[in-house]
């Protein structure tokens, strides 16, 4: 009997020791140092790393956006040994107007920030003496909106890129995206506009074929949001065949038609296109569609506003990665010079680390806004 109790006691001691060791390991894992690179281990995913770093698996996209040059195959594919930057999430205050769901005034508003040209003898001296006219619009969080810090992520990146090249500019907000390309930029009432997708040039008559694009200012994830109680398998494109997706009317569809996919052209899927993002999520909850195809920022904010954060989540595999660009009409006499200055300024930001600092600030603010919205529900 004593032998049995002794053996039992030793087993209890061993279990307790293993439990303590496991808890210590877990505690260490929960305190990832955001100031140090993280080396990917076997079994890791961005969601697992985000859970350990931030206590929220949904914040995986923060890590992805900080490592797009490393994670060239998207957020779902990691290689053991890869080193990832884990952004430190500083305390940021969400914009109150975003929480209220208000839009910027639809009338033309302007803000100007000017720098004095310092090298008039350079090849772009004439450009540096001329005020470049920039055009954007709001209600596109976290990228562009007058309620956001410094006008949003893309606004701050574009403005800082031009400042670094000593380019004088004037930024105008006109909240009618449909008028931007034609007539406003096409007729050169404004020099450049942002942020715009570059879907390629399917035919010479396509509107986008009339414009030149900068290198991507930012690359955003397009994902599929699904119901937690009705998860959709999406490991390869064929998994989506026969399903119904939702994306609002007026939104792009080129990622559903890229070479090798052609879901719409071949009638492989059904696409519902209501008037708003909110309607898409209402259709999802009503069982009328299988998934909502949306960029992760807009989708996440809408889910939070509707109080669906416990019922809806994005799938881990991205639908596509879409670049956001500055564009200019091909017939603009300084098209090449202007875009070169944007590209040079952007590269300088990336090389100096300022790009990462700006991005981290805005993504942190975005998550603060989302979490505040969730608490309101």
C-alpha positions in Angstrom: 0.0 0.0 0.0 2.8 2.4 0.9 4.5 1.6 -2.3 1.4 2.5 -4.3 1.0 5.8 -2.4 4.7 6.5 -2.9 4.4 5.8 -6.6 1.2 7.9 -6.7 3.0 10.7 -4.9 5.9 10.7 -7.3 3.4 10.9 -10.2 1.7 13.8 -8.6 5.0 15.6 -8.0 6.0 14.9 -11.7 2.7 16.3 -13.0 3.0 19.3 -10.8 6.5 19.9 -12.0 5.5 19.6 -15.6 2.5 21.9 -15.0 4.7 24.6 -13.4 7.2 24.3 -16.2 4.5 24.6 -18.8 3.1 27.7 -17.0 6.5 29.3 -16.9 7.0 28.6 -20.6 3.5 30.0 -21.3 4.3 33.1 -19.3 7.5 33.6 -21.2 5.7 33.2 -24.5 3.1 35.8 -23.4 5.9 38.4 -23.1 7.3 38.6 -26.5 9.7 41.6 -26.7 8.5 43.9 -29.5 11.9 45.5 -29.6 13.6 42.2 -30.7 13.1 40.2 -33.9 11.0 37.1 -33.4 12.2 33.9 -35.1 9.4 31.7 -36.5 9.3 28.3 -34.9 7.6 25.1 -36.0 3.9 25.3 -35.6 3.8 29.1 -35.6 1.2 31.2 -37.4 0.7 34.9 -37.4 -2.4 34.4 -35.3 -0.5 32.4 -32.7 2.3 35.0 -32.6 -0.3 37.8 -32.3 -2.0 36.1 -29.5 1.3 35.8 -27.6 2.4 39.3 -28.4 -0.9 41.2 -28.0 -3.3 38.8 -26.4 -5.5 39.0 -29.5 -5.1 36.6 -32.4 -7.1 38.9 -34.6 -4.2 41.4 -34.6 -2.1 39.1 -36.9 -2.4 41.6 -39.7 -0.3 44.1 -37.7 2.6 41.7 -37.8 1.9 40.9 -41.5 2.0 44.6 -42.5 5.2 45.1 -40.6 6.9 42.2 -42.6 5.5 42.3 -46.1 9.0 42.2 -47.6 9.6 38.9 -45.7 6.1 37.4 -46.0 6.0 37.6 -49.8 3.6 34.7 -50.1 1.0 36.3 -47.8 0.2 36.1 -44.1 -0.8 32.4 -44.2 2.6 31.0 -45.2 5.5 31.2 -42.7 8.9 29.5 -42.9 10.7 28.2 -39.8 13.6 30.5 -39.0 12.2 33.6 -40.6 12.8 36.7 -38.5 9.7 39.0 -38.0 9.4 42.5 -36.6 6.8 42.6 -33.9 5.5 46.2 -33.7 5.2 47.8 -30.3 1.6 49.0 -29.8 1.8 52.4 -28.2 -1.2 54.0 -26.6 -3.0 56.0 -29.2 -6.3 57.9 -28.9 -9.0 56.9 -31.5 -10.6 59.7 -33.5 -13.9 60.6 -31.9 -15.5 61.3 -35.3 -14.7 57.9 -36.5 -16.5 56.4 -33.5 -19.6 58.4 -34.3 -19.5 57.3 -37.9 -19.5 60.8 -39.3 -18.0 61.8 -42.6 -15.9 64.8 -43.5 -17.7 67.7 -45.2 -18.5 66.9 -48.8 -17.6 70.4 -49.9 -14.1 71.1 -51.0 -11.7 71.7 -48.1 -8.0 72.4 -48.4 -4.9 72.1 -46.3 -1.5 73.2 -47.4 1.9 72.3 -46.1 4.8 73.8 -48.0 8.5 73.3 -47.9 11.0 75.6 -49.4 13.1 74.1 -52.3 16.7 73.8 -51.2 18.3 72.7 -54.5 17.0 74.8 -57.4 19.9 73.6 -59.6 18.7 70.0 -59.6 16.9 68.4 -62.5 13.6 68.9 -60.8 14.2 72.5 -59.8 11.2 73.8 -61.8 9.0 71.2 -60.1 10.2 72.2 -56.6 9.3 75.9 -57.3 5.8 74.9 -58.3 3.1 73.9 -55.8 2.0 70.4 -56.7 -1.8 69.9 -56.4 -2.7 66.7 -54.6 -6.3 65.2 -54.4 -7.8 62.8 -52.0 -11.1 62.1 -50.2 -12.2 60.9 -46.8 -14.2 58.2 -45.2 -11.6 55.6 -46.1 -10.2 54.7 -42.6 -7.5 54.2 -41.7 -6.0 55.5 -45.0 -7.6 58.9 -45.6 -10.0 60.9 -43.6 -9.7 64.4 -42.1 -10.8 63.1 -38.7 -7.7 60.9 -38.5 -4.3 61.9 -37.1 -2.4 63.6 -40.0 -5.2 62.7 -42.4 -4.7 59.0 -42.1 -2.0 56.5 -42.9 -1.6 57.1 -46.7 -2.0 60.8 -46.4 0.9 61.0 -43.9 3.1 58.7 -45.9 2.5 60.7 -49.2 3.0 64.1 -47.5 6.1 63.0 -45.7 7.5 61.5 -48.9 7.1 64.8 -50.7 8.5 66.8 -47.9 11.6 64.6 -47.9 12.1 65.5 -51.5 11.6 69.3 -50.8 8.4 69.3 -53.0 5.9 72.1 -52.3 2.3 70.9 -52.5 -1.3 71.6 -51.7 -3.7 68.9 -50.6 -7.4 69.2 -51.4 -10.1 66.9 -50.0 -13.1 66.4 -52.3 -15.4 63.6 -51.0 -16.6 62.4 -54.4 -14.3 59.6 -55.5 -16.2 59.2 -58.8 -15.1 62.6 -59.9 -11.4 62.2 -59.1 -10.0 60.3 -62.1 -12.3 61.9 -64.7 -12.6 64.9 -64.9 -10.4 66.3 -62.1 -7.1 64.5 -62.6 -7.6 63.7 -66.3 -8.2 67.4 -67.1 -5.2 68.3 -64.8 -7.2 70.4 -62.4 -5.1 68.4 -59.9 -1.7 66.8 -60.5 -1.9 63.6 -58.5 -4.5 61.6 -56.6 -4.3 58.9 -53.9 -4.9 56.2 -52.7 -5.8 54.2 -55.8 -5.6 50.5 -56.7 -3.8 49.4 -59.8 -5.8 46.5 -61.3 -3.6 46.4 -64.4 -4.6 47.3 -67.9 -7.0 44.8 -69.3 -7.6 46.8 -72.5 -6.4 50.2 -73.8 -9.9 51.7 -73.4 -10.0 50.9 -69.7 -10.0 54.1 -67.6 -7.0 53.0 -65.4 -4.9 52.5 -68.6 -4.8 56.3 -68.9 -2.8 56.7 -65.7 0.7 56.0 -64.3 1.1 54.6 -60.8 3.7 55.0 -58.1 5.2 52.1 -56.3 2.7 50.8 -53.7 2.5 53.2 -50.7 0.9 50.4 -48.7 -0.3 46.9 -49.4 -3.6 45.9 -47.8 -5.1 42.5 -47.3 -8.4 41.5 -49.0 -9.9 38.7 -46.9 -13.1 36.7 -46.6 -15.2 37.3 -43.5 -17.3 34.3 -42.5 -19.6 33.3 -39.7 -17.9 31.4 -36.9 -20.7 28.9 -36.8 -20.5 28.3 -40.5 -16.7 28.4 -41.4 -15.7 28.3 -45.0 -12.7 26.2 -46.1 -10.3 28.3 -48.2 -7.0 26.6 -48.7 -7.0 26.8 -52.4 -9.1 28.7 -55.0 -11.2 25.7 -55.9 -12.6 25.7 -52.4 -14.6 28.8 -53.2 -16.2 27.4 -56.4 -20.0 27.1 -55.9 -20.2 29.6 -53.1 -21.8 33.1 -52.8 -19.6 36.1 -52.0 -20.7 39.6 -51.2 -18.9 42.9 -52.0 -20.7 46.2 -52.3 -21.7 47.8 -55.6 -18.9 50.0 -57.0 -16.1 48.1 -55.4 -13.4 46.5 -57.5 -13.7 42.8 -58.7 -10.4 42.4 -60.5 -9.1 40.1 -57.8 -11.9 37.7 -58.5 -11.0 37.6 -62.1 -7.2 37.4 -62.0 -5.5 34.9 -64.4 -6.1 31.3 -63.2 -9.1 32.4 -61.1 -11.8 33.9 -63.3 -14.5 33.1 -60.9 -17.0 35.6 -62.4 -16.3 35.1 -66.1 -16.7 31.4 -65.8 -19.7 31.7 -63.4 -17.9 29.6 -60.8 -19.2 31.7 -57.9 -22.1 34.1 -57.3 -21.4 37.7 -56.3 -24.0 39.7 -54.4 -23.5 43.5 -54.7 -25.7 45.5 -52.3 -25.2 49.2 -51.7 -23.2 49.1 -48.5 -20.7 47.0 -46.6 -23.2 46.8 -43.7 -25.7 45.2 -46.0 -23.1 42.5 -47.0 -22.7 41.6 -43.3 -26.4 41.5 -42.8 -26.7 39.1 -45.7 -24.0 37.0 -44.2 -25.8 36.8 -40.9 -29.1 36.0 -42.7 -27.4 33.1 -44.5 -27.8 34.7 -47.9 -24.1 34.7 -48.7 -21.2 32.5 -47.6 -18.6 35.2 -47.1 -18.0 38.9 -47.3 -15.0 39.9 -49.5 -13.5 43.0 -48.0 -10.2 44.6 -47.0 -9.5 43.7 -43.4 -9.7 47.3 -42.1 -13.1 48.2 -43.4 -14.4 44.7 -42.6 -13.1 44.8 -39.1 -14.6 48.2 -38.3 -17.9 47.3 -39.8 -18.0 44.1 -37.7 -17.3 46.1 -34.6 -19.9 48.7 -35.3 -22.5 45.9 -35.8 -21.4 44.1 -32.6 -20.6 41.0 -34.6 -17.0 40.5 -33.3 -17.9 37.2 -31.5 -19.9 35.9 -34.5 -17.8 36.9 -37.6 -14.0 36.6 -38.3 -11.7 36.8 -41.3 -10.3 33.5 -42.7 -6.5 33.1 -42.3 -5.8 32.9 -46.0 -6.0 36.2 -47.9 -8.1 36.6 -51.0 -5.6 39.0 -52.5 -3.0 41.6 -51.5 -3.8 45.0 -53.1 -1.4 47.9 -53.4 -2.5 51.5 -52.8 -0.8 54.0 -55.0 -0.4 57.6 -56.0 -1.5 58.1 -59.7 -1.1 60.7 -62.4 -2.5 61.0 -65.9 -0.1 59.9 -68.6 -0.5 63.1 -70.5 0.7 65.2 -67.6 3.9 67.0 -68.7 5.7 66.2 -65.5 4.2 62.7 -64.9 7.5 60.9 -64.7 9.3 63.5 -62.6 6.4 63.7 -60.1 6.1 59.9 -59.6 9.9 59.6 -59.3 9.8 62.1 -56.5 7.1 60.2 -54.7 8.9 56.9 -55.2 12.3 58.3 -54.0 10.6 59.9 -50.9 8.9 56.7 -50.1 12.1 54.7 -50.3 13.9 57.2 -48.1 11.1 56.7 -45.5 11.4 52.9 -45.7 15.2 53.0 -45.5 15.2 55.4 -42.5 12.6 53.4 -40.5 10.3 56.4 -40.5 7.8 54.4 -42.6 7.5 51.7 -40.0 7.0 54.3 -37.2 4.2 56.0 -39.2 2.5 52.7 -40.0 2.7 51.4 -36.5 1.1 54.6 -35.2 -1.8 54.4 -37.5 -2.4 50.7 -37.2 -2.4 51.1 -33.4 -4.9 53.9 -33.7 -7.1 51.7 -35.9 -7.1 48.9 -33.4 -7.9 51.4 -30.6 -10.9 52.6 -32.6 -12.1 49.0 -33.3 -11.8 48.1 -29.6 -13.7 51.3 -28.6 -16.4 50.4 -31.0 -16.6 46.9 -29.6 -17.1 48.3 -26.1 -20.0 50.4 -27.3 -22.0 47.4 -28.3 
